Amino acid sequence: MLNLVPLRELPSGQELLQDYSIDMLIRQIKQKFHLAEKSLNQVMTRLRQLTLKYLELLFGEILKFKSLKQLNAWIASRLPAPQNDPNPLAN
């Protein structure tokens, strides 16, 4: 019997959805804020650190931002906290 699994439940599906979401968000951001490639690449790097859940939320929020600063603050507040190893040589 054939068992179908939703795309979002597969690791490869998650990656595909994340890449598609980032591509679409970058198009919206480029059009809204008229960014140069260097700035777009910086935003893309930060978007790649977000979960798919946050990327989907951003679709609903993107039109509310009046400035790139607001967008960057929204992204920064949802990025995972950096993990600081107090003693990196102990491993």
N, C-alpha and C positions, 0 to 999 in steps of 0.2 A: 504494500500500500504506500502511496506517495504521501509524504508528510511535508507540507509547506511551512516554512518559517518566515515570519515577517522580516523584511530587509533590515529594519532597525535593530533586530535582535542578533544579527550576524556581525562579527568584527569587521569584515570587509564592507558590509552595508553601512555600518556606522562611519567608516572612513569615507566612503563614497558620499554619504549625506553631508558629512562635515566639509569635504572639499567643495561640493556643490553650493552649500550655504555660504562658505567663504567667498567663492567666486561671485555669487549674486550680491553679497554685501559690499564687496569691493566695487562692483559696478555702481551700486547706489551711492556709496561714499564718494567715489570719483565724480559722479555727476552732481551731487549735492554740494560738495566742498571744493571742487575744481582743483584737486591735488596733483602735484607732479609725481612722476613715477617713484622717486626716492621716498617721498612721504607715504605713498600708497604701499610701498614695500614694507615700511615700518609698521603701518597699521595692520597689514596682512600678517606680519610676524606675530603681532600681539593677538590677532584673532585666532591664529592657529593654537594658541595656548588655552582658549576657551573651550568649554564642553559644548557638545551639540545642543544641550538644553539652553545654554546662554546664547548661543548663536541664533537659535530660534526665537528667543525673547528679544534679541536685538532687532530682528525684522520688524517687530511691533513698535520698537522705540525709536528707530532711526529717523523717522520723520519729525520727531519731537525736538531733536537737537538743533540748536541754533548755531553752534560753533564746533569746530574740531576739538576744542578744549573740553567741551561737554561730553563728546563722544569718547575721548581718551579717558576722562574721569570715570565714565560708566564702565569702560573695559577694565580699567585698573582696579575698580572695586570688586570685580568678579574674577580676577586672575588668581590662580592658586598661590598661596603664600610660599615664598622661597624657603626651602628647607636648609637650615643652617646646621651643619654638623659641628658641635663644639670642639671635637677632637678628631679631625679627619685622618690623622695618622694612626689612630687606635685600631682601625680595621685591619 
